[in-house]
Amino acid sequence: MLKNYLKIAWKVLLRRKFFTFISLFGISFTLMVLMVATALYDHAFGPQMPEHDMDRLLFVNMIRVSRDGGYMNSSPPSYHFLNRHVRTMHTPEQVSINSVFHTVNSYINNRKLALDLKHTDSEFWQLLDFNFVEGGPFSQQDVQSANRVAVINKTTREQYFGDMEAVGKTIEADQVKYRVVGVVEDVPVLRLHSYADVWVPISLRSQDFNKPGLHGVYFATIKAHKPADVSSIKAEYATMLAEVERQQPEKGTEVHSSPDSVVESFARTFLGNGRESGLLKLYALLAGVALLFMLLPAINLVNINISRIMERSSEIGVRKAFGATSSNVISQFIIENIFLTLLGGLVGFALSAVALWLINDSNLIAYAHLALNLRVFAIGLLLCLLFGLLSGVYPAYKMSRLHAVEALKGGIK
């Protein structure tokens, strides 16, 4: 039966080529946009190098302090707060403290380079999975001694040394010379907590270490022993923060901060106002936008489907006269529509690959390499099926309600 339905669907598509083109274009364009958006989301929030163990990683990138009278300040935490209260937590496997990257100037052969530089500790290299193509990370001894050493990314190596090896050579950033000890694969700028062009020991900013206060320019990256420990880490962090809040000298002071996953961190910053998670809002917003984006072309496709199916009213009448039930008719048209949608999905996949290649090639997002991996493919397939059901159920139901005599006379009015 399914094979016959698919053969009929193919013949119907070939019968009215213009309608078929319009339908396939609408489906493939819609899916292309959704697939590109999904690839971008996966690249920003999914497990990607160097943040592979996303179910074990938490990030602290904001602390919010408010007081009676309307005072409120939100910013990255200070090194003092992270080193004294977060690094000393008992539940995590490891804690790393690293600075917000900032841009420094470098000059080579009378050419100016703008490099993003991050200060970090030696734990940073242990809890994240960087791909070293040359050398290795700087050591705990390098950090303790404040040695002027650096790990650079591949692009910086190419800009400085071309195809030659970089380890053991010197680069200069912001008029400070560093000895290169390692070269890593480029990290996309979307990975805010691990991205940089150049990484140097955090002890080179030791002037920040003894500054009291809660606000600064540092992040903490926390790794749990196992995914089940994440909730325990959050509970310990909340207890620690309550004690920090209690120790504040000014009455009415509230301190808000949380160790979050990457997506939680994004949602809290832009939708949770620093206090609430904002995760449900983010998911509701994404689902609403995706549904709306699919619903509009689906309505157009419904109208095209009704027109296309109306031409087959006599076929429906004959089938019903020979005993076909409404459910038989509904099944046939839904299968035909899903077949059409999957066909459009294949075109959409091809268009998505071209669009992602253009985005990557344009360097619009620094070091981004958007790709159609298995996760994106599975989501795209699910979107195809959902789109097929959205646009096929109503026309199929409408035509299944026709009586045999009415259908043989030409269908609905």
Salt bridges, closest charged atoms under 4 A:
ASP42 OD1 - ARG375 NE 2.79
GLU51 OE1 - ARG191 NH1 2.81
ASP53 OD2 - ARG56 NH1 3.92
ASP53 OD2 - LYS223 NZ 3.21
GLU93 OE1 - ARG56 NH2 2.80
GLU93 OE1 - HIS225 ND1 3.91
ASP121 OD2 - ARG87 NH2 3.18
GLU123 OE1 - ARG87 NH1 3.87
ASP129 OD2 - HIS52 ND1 3.53
GLU134 OE1 - ARG157 NH1 2.68
GLU185 OE1 - LYS154 NZ 3.99
ASP208 OD2 - ARG205 NH2 3.12
ASP208 OD1 - LYS211 NZ 3.34
ASP229 OD1 - LYS226 NZ 3.22
GLU243 OE2 - ARG246 NH2 2.58
GLU250 OE1 - ARG67 NE 3.62
GLU254 OE1 - HIS256 NE2 3.33
ASP260 OD2 - ARG268 NE 2.67
GLU264 OE1 - LYS234 NZ 3.00
GLU311 OE2 - ARG16 NH1 2.32
GLU315 OE1 - ARG312 NE 3.09
GLU336 OE1 - ARG312 NH1 2.66
